[in-house]
Amino acid sequence: MSNSPQVIFVDDEQHIRAANQQTLGLAGLEAQVFERAEPVLPLLTKEWPGVLITDIRLPGMDGLELLKQAHAVDPELPVILITGHGDISTAVNAMRAGAYDFIEKPYPSDRLIDTVQRALDKRALVMENRNLRVELMANTALGPRIIGHSPEMRQLRATIAQVADTGADVLILGETGTGKELVARSLHEHSRRRDRNFVAVNCGAVPESMIESELFGHEAGAFTGAKARRIGKFEHAHGGTLFLDEIESMPASAQVQLLRVLQERAIERLGSNQLVPLDFRVVAATKVDLREAATNGSFREDLYYRLHVLTLHIPPLRDRRDDIPLLFHHFLLVAQDRFQRDAPFPDQDQITQLLSHDWPGNVRELRNLAERYVLLGAQCGWSLDGLHDGSQSGQPRTLPEQVECFEKSLIVQALASNKGSIKDTMTTLGVPRKTLYDKMQKHGLDKDDYKGSAQDCCASSSFE
């Protein structure tokens, strides 16, 4: 469609067609002209990125019927009507029926160009939105969706497809918030292990005194408080996948045990001398350079080489900016479904802000922005560190205004996560009931709006 005209112009008077084709051409717009409506219809498709301009009074099919037929092909196709003085009331009614605009004869050339440019901008946004939806719908293969069409993400998906069913252990490298768990889940879901457990352990969140019991389990009486046998994460992942996140935080004693388990594919519960053979796959993730950590002694070198068989690198969001609009749209759709609220797709200025931001929090930060945008609307929900808040005035908000937006954001997120429960929201925020009610009244919030919030329809796409 790249060679298609940007404008189709229909008028039965030859001198008007010629003059307007020249006017549009001087403005850098390619126009194809017709004296009748009938030949135009085969050229109109949902994929055509242009604008239709038509006189109302035409021989045969008139402009109003052409408008109707065009919108039968694509209801969002911009159609501009050209009217004589006596046709204005007709044109107004046609606009109510979906016409983009009308221009009354005689009209200056700048009026025509301005209207066409605005219509083309709208058409471009519509087409971009559709392309994003198509891209999202295309990611319906088995397992979590790794969204993006940048070369880095295409290569990542190809590598996952190549190694997912091999059963080999994998090391995932990526900054905080890039989606390491999503990649691990994708490896699991694309393997023959998909019907068994995917077990995730954050090594940095388990106390050092508990990590061996957490991973390998224990027998009754193995230590004070061990009243019964406990199955560890490795046994729970038998036949499936064990995901060890932040493996650089694993204590040295546990690293020794892990190396042995990876080599022998068997575990000993604490307090037992019996080996338990297991079938599992380990996917480890880190945000640091493990080779450097091994060199400085904070990570075992032999464990590093044992894990460093297959390595997947997830690029930070700042290195794949072309994926940002697609990802934001995805998170916008997820948030709309989760919170049962509508939100418009960002305009071009907001997309520019998205593309210019450095995203230190990566995809997680982008997802959080989409949720704020849906929950609070563009006025308070659109805020990026280092950028203006995106309000329609284009001016930075004052400190009190920013504090108000931040306070509202915290309350809304607490209400949503607690499904409208005032008691739980009070506990989350650490405020008395009266204070919470006063602030909810000030911000126009109703707890009933957050009851029974739908679960994230794409929970497996979370970047945690």
RAWO-V21567 format. One record per residue. N is the residue number from 1. PHI is phi in whole degrees, 0 to 359 (NA if undefined). Layout:
# RAWO-V21567
n=N phi=PHI
n=N phi=PHI
This chain:
# RAWO-V21567
n=1 phi=NA
n=2 phi=295
n=3 phi=267
n=4 phi=287
n=5 phi=292
n=6 phi=282
n=7 phi=224
n=8 phi=248
n=9 phi=241
n=10 phi=239
n=11 phi=202
n=12 phi=275
n=13 phi=258
n=14 phi=297
n=15 phi=291
n=16 phi=290
n=17 phi=299
n=18 phi=295
n=19 phi=296
n=20 phi=285
n=21 phi=296
n=22 phi=292
n=23 phi=300
n=24 phi=293
n=25 phi=297
n=26 phi=295
n=27 phi=272
n=28 phi=84
n=29 phi=248
n=30 phi=279
n=31 phi=237
n=32 phi=247
n=33 phi=248
n=34 phi=219
n=35 phi=264
n=36 phi=227
n=37 phi=278
n=38 phi=304
n=39 phi=292
n=40 phi=283
n=41 phi=305
n=42 phi=296
n=43 phi=274
n=44 phi=270
n=45 phi=223
n=46 phi=292
n=47 phi=270
n=48 phi=289
n=49 phi=269
n=50 phi=255
n=51 phi=233
n=52 phi=257
n=53 phi=241
n=54 phi=216
n=55 phi=290
n=56 phi=288
n=57 phi=267
n=58 phi=224
n=59 phi=290
n=60 phi=73
n=61 phi=293
n=62 phi=275
n=63 phi=296
n=64 phi=292
n=65 phi=292
n=66 phi=298
n=67 phi=303
n=68 phi=299
n=69 phi=293
n=70 phi=296
n=71 phi=284
n=72 phi=291
n=73 phi=283
n=74 phi=208
n=75 phi=297
n=76 phi=260
n=77 phi=287
n=78 phi=289
n=79 phi=239
n=80 phi=256
n=81 phi=261
n=82 phi=257
n=83 phi=234
n=84 phi=276
n=85 phi=302
n=86 phi=284
n=87 phi=259
n=88 phi=298
n=89 phi=298
n=90 phi=295
n=91 phi=294
n=92 phi=298
n=93 phi=297
n=94 phi=294
n=95 phi=296
n=96 phi=297
n=97 phi=273
n=98 phi=125
n=99 phi=296
n=100 phi=289
n=101 phi=193
n=102 phi=224
n=103 phi=237
n=104 phi=270
n=105 phi=286
n=106 phi=281
n=107 phi=230
n=108 phi=288
n=109 phi=297
n=110 phi=292
n=111 phi=295
n=112 phi=296
n=113 phi=297
n=114 phi=299
n=115 phi=295
n=116 phi=295
n=117 phi=297
n=118 phi=295
n=119 phi=294
n=120 phi=294
n=121 phi=298
n=122 phi=297
n=123 phi=298
n=124 phi=297
n=125 phi=295
n=126 phi=299
n=127 phi=294
n=128 phi=296
n=129 phi=299
n=130 phi=296
n=131 phi=298
n=132 phi=296
n=133 phi=296
n=134 phi=297
n=135 phi=298
n=136 phi=294
n=137 phi=293
n=138 phi=290
n=139 phi=271
n=140 phi=249
n=141 phi=291
n=142 phi=306
n=143 phi=91
n=144 phi=300
n=145 phi=265
n=146 phi=259
n=147 phi=266
n=148 phi=147
n=149 phi=242
n=150 phi=292
n=151 phi=304
n=152 phi=295
n=153 phi=284
n=154 phi=299
n=155 phi=294
n=156 phi=297
n=157 phi=297
n=158 phi=296
n=159 phi=293
n=160 phi=301
n=161 phi=299
n=162 phi=284
n=163 phi=251
n=164 phi=302
n=165 phi=264
n=166 phi=280
n=167 phi=84
n=168 phi=290
n=169 phi=293
n=170 phi=227
n=171 phi=249
n=172 phi=251
n=173 phi=249
n=174 phi=181
n=175 phi=293
n=176 phi=302
n=177 phi=86
n=178 phi=276
n=179 phi=108
n=180 phi=294
n=181 phi=293
n=182 phi=300
n=183 phi=295
n=184 phi=298
n=185 phi=295
n=186 phi=295
n=187 phi=301
n=188 phi=294
n=189 phi=290
n=190 phi=264
n=191 phi=249
n=192 phi=288
n=193 phi=276
n=194 phi=303
n=195 phi=273
n=196 phi=253
n=197 phi=289
n=198 phi=254
n=199 phi=246
n=200 phi=253
n=201 phi=230
n=202 phi=268
n=203 phi=297
n=204 phi=279
n=205 phi=259
n=206 phi=263
n=207 phi=303
n=208 phi=303
n=209 phi=289
n=210 phi=248
n=211 phi=292
n=212 phi=293
n=213 phi=295
n=214 phi=296
n=215 phi=278
n=216 phi=252
n=217 phi=81
n=218 phi=208
n=219 phi=267
n=220 phi=301
n=221 phi=83
n=222 phi=295
n=223 phi=201
n=224 phi=302
n=225 phi=97
n=226 phi=275
n=227 phi=276
n=228 phi=211
n=229 phi=297
n=230 phi=233
n=231 phi=278
n=232 phi=277
n=233 phi=296
n=234 phi=297
n=235 phi=295
n=236 phi=296
n=237 phi=270
n=238 phi=304
n=239 phi=85
n=240 phi=238
n=241 phi=230
n=242 phi=253
n=243 phi=256
n=244 phi=255
n=245 phi=273
n=246 phi=51
n=247 phi=296
n=248 phi=295
n=249 phi=271
n=250 phi=292
n=251 phi=300
n=252 phi=301
n=253 phi=297
n=254 phi=288
n=255 phi=298
n=256 phi=298
n=257 phi=296
n=258 phi=297
n=259 phi=301
n=260 phi=294
n=261 phi=295
n=262 phi=295
n=263 phi=283
n=264 phi=263
n=265 phi=56
n=266 phi=205
n=267 phi=233
n=268 phi=242
n=269 phi=294
n=270 phi=300
n=271 phi=88
n=272 phi=231
n=273 phi=253
n=274 phi=262
n=275 phi=283
n=276 phi=246
n=277 phi=294
n=278 phi=222
n=279 phi=245
n=280 phi=211
n=281 phi=239
n=282 phi=257
n=283 phi=243
n=284 phi=253
n=285 phi=225
n=286 phi=210
n=287 phi=255
n=288 phi=243
n=289 phi=280
n=290 phi=294
n=291 phi=296
n=292 phi=293
n=293 phi=297
n=294 phi=293
n=295 phi=295
n=296 phi=273
n=297 phi=89
n=298 phi=272
n=299 phi=216
n=300 phi=295
n=301 phi=292
n=302 phi=293
n=303 phi=290
n=304 phi=302
n=305 phi=291
n=306 phi=291
n=307 phi=278
n=308 phi=276
n=309 phi=262
n=310 phi=242
n=311 phi=238
n=312 phi=247
n=313 phi=257
n=314 phi=257
n=315 phi=289
n=316 phi=294
n=317 phi=298
n=318 phi=294
n=319 phi=265
n=320 phi=219
n=321 phi=298
n=322 phi=298
n=323 phi=276
n=324 phi=299
n=325 phi=301
n=326 phi=296
n=327 phi=296
n=328 phi=297
n=329 phi=298
n=330 phi=301
n=331 phi=293
n=332 phi=297
n=333 phi=296
n=334 phi=297
n=335 phi=294
n=336 phi=299
n=337 phi=290
n=338 phi=294
n=339 phi=262
n=340 phi=54
n=341 phi=223
n=342 phi=264
n=343 phi=208
n=344 phi=287
n=345 phi=292
n=346 phi=305
n=347 phi=280
n=348 phi=295
n=349 phi=296
n=350 phi=291
n=351 phi=299
n=352 phi=299
n=353 phi=296
n=354 phi=301
n=355 phi=287
n=356 phi=269
n=357 phi=283
n=358 phi=276
n=359 phi=54
n=360 phi=298
n=361 phi=270
n=362 phi=57
n=363 phi=295
n=364 phi=298
n=365 phi=296
n=366 phi=296
n=367 phi=297
n=368 phi=299
n=369 phi=297
n=370 phi=299
n=371 phi=293
n=372 phi=299
n=373 phi=299
n=374 phi=286
n=375 phi=289
n=376 phi=253
n=377 phi=83
n=378 phi=295
n=379 phi=293
n=380 phi=255
n=381 phi=277
n=382 phi=260
n=383 phi=213
n=384 phi=233
n=385 phi=303
n=386 phi=86
n=387 phi=236
n=388 phi=294
n=389 phi=280
n=390 phi=80
n=391 phi=292
n=392 phi=296
n=393 phi=289
n=394 phi=77
n=395 phi=259
n=396 phi=298
n=397 phi=281
n=398 phi=290
n=399 phi=300
n=400 phi=301
n=401 phi=294
n=402 phi=294
n=403 phi=297
n=404 phi=300
n=405 phi=297
n=406 phi=294
n=407 phi=298
n=408 phi=297
n=409 phi=300
n=410 phi=296
n=411 phi=294
n=412 phi=299
n=413 phi=295
n=414 phi=292
n=415 phi=299
n=416 phi=295
n=417 phi=291
n=418 phi=259
n=419 phi=53
n=420 phi=83
n=421 phi=287
n=422 phi=295
n=423 phi=300
n=424 phi=291
n=425 phi=294
n=426 phi=302
n=427 phi=294
n=428 phi=299
n=429 phi=272
n=430 phi=69
n=431 phi=234
n=432 phi=293
n=433 phi=301
n=434 phi=298
n=435 phi=298
n=436 phi=297
n=437 phi=298
n=438 phi=299
n=439 phi=289
n=440 phi=296
n=441 phi=295
n=442 phi=299
n=443 phi=266
n=444 phi=69
n=445 phi=258
n=446 phi=235
n=447 phi=299
n=448 phi=294
n=449 phi=290
n=450 phi=243
n=451 phi=288
n=452 phi=63
n=453 phi=304
n=454 phi=296
n=455 phi=293
n=456 phi=303
n=457 phi=295
n=458 phi=235
n=459 phi=305
n=460 phi=288
n=461 phi=264
n=462 phi=292
n=463 phi=255
n=464 phi=254
